[in-house]
């Protein structure tokens, strides 16, 4: 039995990340309290920028960077070496202290309103900003960065190099925390760390590039124009954040539409209650076991939710909704009709293609269609009482010559053996 949300034990990796961030924050705050703030005006400007970005962040499941404005402001302060042509005096520890205080102040009204806080993300930001500040501040103030890159057109390569290393470090931490969260949540079928890391690195090519570019331009703008430059330079990123939030809202609505359509087969009596939900959960776990992450895993989940929508074209429901027991030609007809419906939902052609091809011989299918076909057959066989999960798995293994890919069947067996999910047929 799983622990309630919020009471699950933290994995060692998450504990290590939080512990390192806490230690770094305590050292930075202690040093700043003892020595005082250098250039309090700059600290206030960047602290307000980080706090404002955190206050307007989007609370959405799976959002990689819900507060890009805060991230850009924090990184911009870490890269800052001059203000209006004069060298700055703040160091790496003051950067960390300002970012930590700004995040804490922004969290107070959010907690008062009942909005969730993300301790892992806060710890990750503290460590990544600290890394950028430690890389940048000593090299800048010692003059080593100028000796390496000069003071002309090539000098912007210095903050860009620091940002590239910071993005890589952030991807390493994000992948580590993603694996820890999945283990703590009891999810079956965890992808290899390499797959998680590759997914996070690919994600940096999107919002990460915009955040890094804004941070670099903000630091360079303050170096020329003074502390009021961030107000003008962060405007485009704020507009981008608003656009991303609207896109995320549309995406959420689309997913809700798919979930409602998936339930329509249950309401009409074509499939057993909970069938689509069980197949989607188990298919996603098998996909993780086989190394799928990010968009490919989302396509698999959506296709698994919608895999039976073609049954609405039948005059009479299949007994028990078990399409795996139908003749191959009938399975293909239902799959093609289901794909045609999915294409009209806005779910995307990739999802429709998986639904259309779930009844093909597995050697002709994409991996997502192979997974949906196998997991759907497993749930159908469990509903037919062929000997429970072990009997259903044995039936699937007997069909690996034509119907089911052996690697998918074995991945399903490993997920079920770990007990990460409720057995099929549980409702």
N, C-alpha and C positions, 0 to 999 in steps of 0.2 A: 504493500500500500504506500502510495506516495505521500510525502509530507505536504501540508498546505502551502500554497504560494507564500513566499516570504520567509518560510521557516526551514527551507532546505539547506543542508550543510554546504558550505562553500568548498569547492575543490581546492587542492593545494596550490595550483597555479594562480587562481584568483586571490587566495590568501596572500601569496607572495607578492603579487602586483599591488594589492591594497596596502600591505605592510611596507613595501618599499616607498610607495607614494606618501604614506603617513609619516614615515621617518624623514623623507626629504622635505615635506611641508613643515614639520616641527623644527628642523634645522634652519630652514629659510626664515620662518617666522621669528625664531629666537634671535637670529643674527640681525634681522631688520629691527626688532624691538630694542636691541642693545645699541645699535649704531644709528638708528633713525633712518627716515626716508631720504634718499638723495633725489633731488628734483621732484618734489611732491606734486607739482603741476602735471608733469608727464605721467606720473604714477596714477593720478586721479583720472586723467583722460583715458588711458588704456584700461584702468580698472572699471570705469563706467562702460566702456565699449564691451568688455567681456561680460559684465553683469547684464547689460541690455540684451546682448546676444543670447544669454542663458534664459532670460525672462521670456523671450519671444520664441524659444525653441519649440519644435514640434514634438509632441509625445506620440510616437507611432512605433508599433512593433516592427523590428527589422530595419529601422532607419539608421543608416551608417553614420551620418553626422547630422543630428537634428539641430545643432546650433552652429552653423558655419560662420556667422558673424563673430561669435565668441572665439572660435578657433582662430580666425584670421587676426583678431585683435591680440590674442595671447601670443601668437607667433610673431606678429609685427613688433611687439614690445621686446620679445626675445632677440630679434634681429637688429634692434635699434642701436646705432652707434653715435649718431649726431642729432642735434636738434637746432634747426636754423643755422647751420654751419658751425656750431660749437660742439665739441665732444661731450657726450653724456658721461655721468659719473655712476649711474646705477650698475650693479653687477648681476650675475646670474641668480644669486640667491634672492635679490630683491624682486626680480622678474617672477620667480616661483611664488614668493610671498604675496605679491599683488594678485596673481592669477588665483591662488588658493582663496584669498579673502573675497575676491569678486565672486567666485563660484559659490562660496558659503553664503554671502549676502543675497545672491539671487535665489538660492535654495529656500531661504526662509519664507518669503511670500508664496512660493509654490507649495511648500508643505502646509502652510496655513490654509490654502485653497484646496487641499486634498490632492494636489497633482504629484505624481510620483517623481522620485529622484533616482538617479542612476549612479550608484557609488563606483561601479566598475569604470564607467565612462569618465567620471571625475578623476579617478586615480590614473587612468590612462592619459588624460590630458595633462595632469600634473607632471607625469614622467616624460611625455614627449616634449612639452614646452621646456621642462628642465634640461632635457638633452640638447634642444636647439640653443638654449641660452648658454649652456656650458661650452658648446662648440663655438658659438659666435662671440660672446662678450670678451673672454680672455684674449682671443686672437685679434680682435679689433683694437682693444685698448693697449695691447702690447705692440701694435704696429705690424705684427706678423702677417695679417691678412693683406695689408697694403703692400708689403714686400713680395708676397706671393702673386697678387693679382694686379698690382699697380693701382693708381688713383684715377684712371681714365675710364675708357669704355668697357674694359674687361672687369672692373671691380664688381658690377652686379652679379658676376658669376659666383662670387663668394657666398652671398645669401642664398642663391639658387642651389649651390652645392650643399649648403647646410640643410636647406629645405628637402632636398632629395634624400639625404641620409635620415632626416627626421621622419619623412613619409615611410621609408622602409622600416624604421624602428616602430612606428605606429602600427604598421601592418603586422609586424611580428607580435606585438602586444594584443592587437585585435583578434588575431587568429588564436592566440593562446587563451584569451578570455572566452571566445566563442566555443572552443572545445570544452572549457571548464563549465560554461553555462549549460551545455548539452548534457554533460555528465551529471551535474547537480540536479538537472531537471528530470533525469531518468530516461532520456530519449534513447530509443534503441537505434543502433546503426550509426556510429559516429564516423565521420569521414577522416581519412588520414590527415595529420597536421599539415603535410605538404599541400593537400587540396585546399584546406582552409586558408593557408598563407597565400597561395596563388590567387584565390578568390579575392582576398583583401588587397593584394597588389593591383589586381585589375580594377578594383573599385577606386583606387587612388587616381586613376586616369579620368574620373568624372569630377565629382565635387572637390576632391583633393587638389586637383590642379587649380581650380578657381580659388580655393582657400589659400594655397601657397602663393599664387600670383598676387592676390590682394594683400597678403601679409608683406611680401617683398616690396610692392609698390607703396604700401603705407609707411614702411620703415624709410624708404628712400624719400617719400614726400615729406615726412617730418624732418628728415635731415636737411631739406632745402627750405621748407615753408614754416616749420615750427609745429607746435603741438596741436594746432587746429586742423592740420591736414587730414586726419582720420575722418572727420565729419563729412568731408567731400569725397574722399577716396573709397569709403566703405558703402556709399550709396548704391553702386551697381550690385554689390554682393547682397545687400538687403533686398533689392528688387528680385534678384535671383532666388533668394530664400522664399519670397512670397510666391513666385512661380512654381517652385518645387513643392511647396505646400499644397497648392491647387492641384498639381499633377498627382500628388499622393492621395488627395481626397478623391479624385476621379478613379484612381487605381483601387482604392478601398471600395468604392461603390461598385466597380466592376466585379470585384471578388465577392461582394455580398450578393450580387445578381447571380453569379455562378453557383454559390451555395444554395440559393433559393431554388434555382432550376434543378440542382442535384436532388433536393428534397421532394421535388414534384413527382418523381418516379415512386417515392415511398408513399406520398399522400394518395396517389392514384392506385396504389396496390400492386405496382409492377415489381418492386423490389422490397426486401425485408427492411424493417426500421433500422436505421443506423448503418446500412450497407455502404453507402457512398462515403460516409465519414470514416468508417473502419478501413476501407480500401485506400482512401487518401492518406490516412495516418500511417498505415503499414507500408504503402508504396514509398512514402517519403523516407521512412526509416531504412528501407532496402536501398533507396537511391543514395542515402548517406553512406551506407555500408559499401556501396560500389564506387564511392568517390565523387558523387554529384554534389555540387554546391551552387549557391547563387541563383542566377536566372534559370539554369537547367533544372535545378531542384524545384523552382517555382512552377515551371512548365509541367513537370511531372505531377506535382500536387494538384494543379488545376485540371489536368487531363484525368487524373484519377477521380476527382470529384464529379466530373461530367461524363465518365465513361459509359454510363447506362442510359443517357438521355435519349438515345435512339429507340429504346423500348417503347416510348410513347407512341410510336407508329404502329405497334402491334394491335390487332383487334382484340386479342385475348392475352392476358398476362401469362408469361412463362411460369410454370409451377415453381414457387419459391424464388422467382427472379433469377434462376441459375442459368444464365446464358452460356456458361462454359459447357453445359451438357447438350446444347443445341447442335444441329448439323453445321458444318463449316460455312456453307453458303448462307445460311440464315444469320450466323454470327457476323459475317462480312456485311450483309445488307443492313443489319442494325448498326454496325460500326460506321458505315458510310452515312447513314441518315443522321446519326449522332454528330458526326463531324460537320455535316451541313448546318445543323442547329448551332453548334459551337461557333461557327464562322460568323453568325449573326449576333453573337453576344458581345463582341469586342474583346474576347479573350486572347485573340492573336492567332495567326496561322499556324504557329508551332504547336499550340495546344490542340487545334483542330486536326492537324496531321497525326498527332499521337492517338487521338480518339478514332480517327478513320482507319488506322493501321493496326489497331490492337488485335484484330482477328486474323492477320496475315501469318504465314509461317515465320517463326521467330528469326530465321536467318535473313529474312527480307525486312525486318523491322528495325527502327531506331531503338536505342537502349530503353528510352522512357516507355515506349509501347510494349516492349518485352516485359518490363516490370509491372505495368498495369495489367497485362494479360495474366501473368502468373499470380499476382496478388488477388485479382478478381476471382480466378479459378480456385485459389485456396479458400477464400471466404465462401464461395458457392459450395465447395466440397464439404466444408465444415457444417454448413447448413443442411447438407444432405445426410449427415450422420454417417460418414464413411469410416468412423473410427477415431474421431476427434482430430486435433492438430497433427498428431503423428501419422494417422491414416491418410489425412489430406496431403501431407508432405510426401508420403510414399507414392500416392497417386501422381503427384506432380513429377516425381523422379522417374516414374515409368513413362511419362510423356516427354522426356527430354530429347528423344530422337527427332521429334517434329514440332511439338507444340510449345515447349518451354526451354529456354536456354539454361544449361546446367549451372552456370555461374550465378544466374539470378535465383534459381531454386536453392542453391547452397547459401547464398546471402540471406534469403528469407529464413532458412533454417537457423542460421547464426543469430539473426535478430530475435526470433522466437525463443531460442535457447537462453538468451540473456534475460528474457522476461521483461523487456523494456516497454512492451505494449500489452494492453488487454487482449486476450485471445479472441480471434474472430468469432463472431456469433454471440458476443456478450451483450450486444445491443447498444 
